[in-house]
Amino acid sequence: MTTNRENGSLYTHIENKIAHLEFGHPASNSFPSELLDRLEKELDKLSEDDNVNLILLKSEGEKAFCAGASFNELIEIEDIEKGRQFFSGFANVINAMRRCKKLIVGRVQGKTVGGGVGLVAACDYAMATDAAAIKLSELSIGIGPFVIAPAVERKMGVDALAELSLAAHEWKNAYWAKEKGLYARVFDSLKDLDKEVELFTEKLAAYNPQALEEMKKILWKDTENWEHLLYERATISGELVLSEFTKQALAKFKK
């Protein structure tokens, strides 16, 4: 079932110490600012919930996992402050994922673009179907994947970040993403993915919650500076989106 709500949907269901956190939007599960804000707040809330040992992040439907930030909002940015706020949306969510006390497992059923790749990279473990290709198309419209770059680099390395960012027109398939470390496992079908996700999360959620929390800290060691770094990057994007190059590129996409 998919949402048709303009600002998208966010739904949490807690069972057996696992918080199933599902987002959705009619435009290929993209994120308007309001939905990013809701996701950030929900992650902070689940971080403190004693009934939760583990978070499973997923999106609605069987097609795209996430199309990144809202294109409609992007083309309406008129000043630097609005630009900075817009790009801070993913910065806020990635920082919420980073500081969250609970490990986050990502379930990726389909194509993922831009900020969506950042979301997957900020998961502590991700599993996908072979339809889960990825692309960072930001340079092609005159901006760059600056906010999510630290998350992508941490998970996949500088070489993969360069390959994704500079070949902004190219999709990389799920097996390439697995080889580079974004996905832990890739499956031939959605049915197989869901079966393994269920088995894996049940096992992980049954482990000592204190040990899981300590493991999370180790995995995110030396990323405290992201609290400032990601907002600095959001400012760069906010300025670039007002450039003549980007305005023209966005106008072509709008047509």
C-alpha positions as CSV (number, residue, x, y, z in Angstrom):
1,M,0.0,0.0,0.0
2,T,1.3,3.5,-0.9
3,T,0.4,6.9,0.4
4,N,-1.0,9.7,-1.7
5,R,-0.5,12.4,0.9
6,E,1.3,15.4,-0.4
7,N,3.7,15.6,2.5
8,G,4.2,11.8,2.7
9,S,3.7,9.4,5.5
10,L,5.7,8.0,8.4
11,Y,4.6,5.0,10.4
12,T,6.2,3.1,13.3
13,H,5.2,-0.3,14.4
14,I,7.0,-1.9,17.4
15,E,7.1,-5.7,17.7
16,N,9.5,-8.0,19.5
17,K,11.8,-5.1,20.4
18,I,12.1,-4.1,16.7
19,A,10.8,-0.7,15.5
20,H,9.6,-1.0,11.9
21,L,10.0,2.6,10.7
22,E,8.4,3.1,7.3
23,F,8.3,6.2,5.2
24,G,6.4,6.9,2.0
25,H,5.6,9.6,-0.6
26,P,3.7,9.4,-3.9
27,A,6.7,10.8,-5.8
28,S,8.9,7.6,-5.6
29,N,9.3,7.9,-1.8
30,S,11.0,11.3,-2.0
31,F,11.3,13.5,1.0
32,P,9.7,17.0,1.4
33,S,11.2,18.9,4.3
34,E,8.2,18.2,6.6
35,L,8.7,14.4,6.2
36,L,12.5,14.7,6.9
37,D,11.7,16.7,10.0
38,R,9.2,14.0,11.2
39,L,11.8,11.2,10.5
40,E,14.5,13.1,12.5
41,K,12.1,13.5,15.5
42,E,11.0,9.8,15.3
43,L,14.6,8.6,15.3
44,D,15.3,10.7,18.4
45,K,12.2,9.3,20.1
46,L,13.0,5.7,19.3
47,S,16.6,6.2,20.5
48,E,15.3,6.7,24.0
49,D,12.5,4.0,23.9
50,D,13.3,1.1,26.2
51,N,10.9,-1.1,24.3
52,V,13.1,-0.9,21.2
53,N,16.4,-2.7,20.7
54,L,16.7,-2.2,16.9
55,I,15.2,0.0,14.2
56,L,14.3,-1.4,10.7
57,L,14.1,1.5,8.2
58,K,12.1,0.8,5.1
59,S,9.9,2.6,2.5
60,E,6.5,1.9,1.0
61,G,5.7,0.0,-2.1
62,E,7.8,-2.4,-4.3
63,K,9.5,0.1,-6.6
64,A,11.8,2.9,-5.6
65,F,13.3,2.9,-2.1
66,C,13.9,6.7,-2.1
67,A,14.1,9.4,-4.8
68,G,16.0,11.8,-2.5
69,A,14.8,15.3,-1.6
70,S,11.6,16.8,-2.9
71,F,12.2,18.3,-6.4
72,N,9.2,20.6,-6.1
73,E,10.7,22.2,-3.0
74,L,14.2,22.4,-4.6
75,I,13.0,24.5,-7.6
76,E,11.2,26.9,-5.3
77,I,14.3,28.0,-3.3
78,E,14.7,31.7,-3.6
79,D,17.3,32.7,-1.0
80,I,20.4,31.3,0.7
81,E,18.6,30.8,4.1
82,K,15.8,28.8,2.5
83,G,18.5,26.8,0.6
84,R,20.4,26.1,3.7
85,Q,17.3,25.0,5.5
86,F,16.2,22.7,2.6
87,F,19.6,20.9,2.5
88,S,19.8,20.7,6.3
89,G,16.8,18.3,6.2
90,F,19.0,15.3,5.2
91,A,21.8,16.7,7.5
92,N,19.4,16.5,10.4
93,V,18.2,13.0,9.6
94,I,21.7,11.6,9.1
95,N,22.9,13.1,12.4
96,A,19.8,11.6,14.1
97,M,20.8,8.2,12.7
98,R,24.4,8.7,13.8
99,R,23.5,9.7,17.4
100,C,20.7,7.2,17.7
101,K,21.5,4.7,20.5
102,K,19.8,1.9,18.5
103,L,21.3,0.1,15.6
104,I,19.5,0.8,12.3
105,V,19.0,-1.9,9.6
106,G,18.0,-0.7,6.1
107,R,15.6,-2.7,3.8
108,V,16.1,-1.5,0.3
109,Q,13.7,-2.8,-2.3
110,G,14.5,-0.6,-5.3
111,K,16.3,2.3,-6.9
112,T,17.8,5.0,-4.7
113,V,18.9,8.5,-5.6
114,G,20.8,11.4,-3.9
115,G,19.8,11.8,-0.3
116,G,18.3,8.3,-0.3
117,V,21.8,6.9,-0.9
118,G,22.9,9.0,2.2
119,L,20.1,7.4,4.2
120,V,21.2,3.9,3.3
121,A,24.8,4.7,4.0
122,A,23.8,6.0,7.5
123,C,22.2,2.6,8.3
124,D,24.4,0.3,10.3
125,Y,23.6,-2.6,8.1
126,A,21.6,-2.7,4.9
127,M,20.1,-5.5,2.7
128,A,18.7,-5.0,-0.7
129,T,17.1,-6.6,-3.8
130,D,19.0,-6.8,-7.1
131,A,16.7,-3.9,-8.3
132,A,18.3,-1.6,-5.7
133,A,20.5,0.4,-8.1
134,I,21.9,3.8,-6.8
135,K,22.8,7.1,-8.3
136,L,24.2,10.5,-7.1
137,S,22.9,12.9,-9.8
138,E,23.5,16.2,-8.0
139,L,26.5,17.4,-10.1
140,S,24.3,17.2,-13.2
141,I,22.0,19.9,-11.9
142,G,24.8,22.2,-10.6
143,I,24.9,21.2,-7.0
144,G,26.7,18.2,-5.3
145,P,26.1,15.4,-2.8
146,F,27.9,17.5,-0.2
147,V,25.6,16.8,2.8
148,I,25.5,13.0,2.4
149,A,29.2,12.7,1.2
150,P,30.6,12.0,4.7
151,A,28.1,9.1,5.2
152,V,28.8,7.7,1.7
153,E,32.6,8.0,2.2
154,R,32.5,6.4,5.7
155,K,30.6,3.4,4.3
156,M,32.0,3.0,0.8
157,G,35.3,4.9,0.7
158,V,36.5,7.9,-1.2
159,D,36.9,6.1,-4.5
160,A,33.3,4.9,-4.6
161,L,32.2,8.4,-3.6
162,A,34.1,9.8,-6.5
163,E,32.8,7.2,-8.9
164,L,29.2,7.9,-7.9
165,S,29.5,11.6,-7.7
166,L,31.4,12.3,-10.9
167,A,29.5,9.8,-13.1
168,A,26.4,11.7,-12.1
169,H,24.4,10.4,-15.0
170,E,25.1,6.7,-14.3
171,W,23.2,4.1,-12.3
172,K,25.4,1.7,-10.3
173,N,23.7,-1.7,-9.8
174,A,23.1,-3.4,-6.4
175,Y,26.0,-5.8,-6.8
176,W,28.4,-2.9,-7.3
177,A,27.0,-1.2,-4.2
178,K,27.4,-4.5,-2.3
179,E,31.0,-4.8,-3.4
180,K,31.7,-1.3,-2.2
181,G,30.2,-1.9,1.2
182,L,26.8,-0.1,1.0
183,Y,24.8,-3.3,1.1
184,A,25.7,-6.3,3.3
185,R,23.6,-8.7,1.2
186,V,21.7,-8.6,-2.1
187,F,18.7,-10.9,-3.0
188,D,17.1,-12.0,-6.2
189,S,13.6,-11.2,-5.0
190,L,11.6,-9.0,-2.6
191,K,10.3,-12.2,-1.0
192,D,13.8,-13.5,-0.3
193,L,14.9,-10.1,1.0
194,D,11.9,-9.9,3.5
195,K,12.5,-13.4,4.7
196,E,16.2,-12.7,5.5
197,V,15.5,-9.3,6.9
198,E,13.0,-10.9,9.3
199,L,15.5,-13.6,10.4
200,F,18.4,-11.2,10.8
201,T,16.5,-8.5,12.7
202,E,15.0,-11.0,15.1
203,K,18.4,-12.5,15.9
204,L,20.0,-9.0,16.3
205,A,17.2,-7.6,18.5
206,A,17.5,-10.6,20.9
207,Y,21.2,-9.8,21.7
208,N,22.1,-7.8,24.9
209,P,20.8,-4.3,24.3
210,Q,23.7,-2.7,26.2
211,A,26.2,-4.6,23.9
212,L,24.2,-3.4,20.9
213,E,24.4,0.2,22.1
214,E,28.2,-0.1,22.7
215,M,28.7,-1.5,19.3
216,K,26.8,1.4,17.8
217,K,29.2,3.8,19.5
218,I,32.2,1.9,18.0
219,L,30.8,1.9,14.5
220,W,30.3,5.7,14.6
221,K,33.6,6.6,16.3
222,D,35.2,9.9,15.4
223,T,32.0,11.3,13.7
224,E,31.1,13.9,16.4
225,N,32.2,16.7,14.1
226,W,29.3,15.8,11.7
227,E,27.1,17.9,14.0
228,H,28.7,21.0,12.4
229,L,30.2,19.5,9.2
230,L,26.9,18.5,7.6
231,Y,25.4,22.0,8.2
232,E,28.4,23.6,6.6
233,R,27.9,21.4,3.6
234,A,24.2,22.3,3.6
235,T,25.2,26.0,3.3
236,I,27.4,25.2,0.2
237,S,24.5,23.5,-1.5
238,G,22.1,26.3,-0.5
239,E,24.4,28.8,-2.2
240,L,24.9,26.7,-5.3
241,V,21.2,26.1,-5.9
242,L,20.8,29.8,-6.5
243,S,23.5,29.9,-9.2
244,E,22.6,30.7,-12.8
245,F,23.9,27.3,-13.9
246,T,21.6,25.4,-11.4
247,K,18.6,27.6,-12.2
248,Q,18.9,26.8,-15.9
249,A,19.5,23.1,-15.2
250,L,16.4,22.9,-12.9
251,A,14.3,24.7,-15.5
252,K,15.2,22.1,-18.1
253,F,14.2,19.3,-15.6
254,K,11.0,21.1,-14.8
255,K,10.0,21.1,-18.5
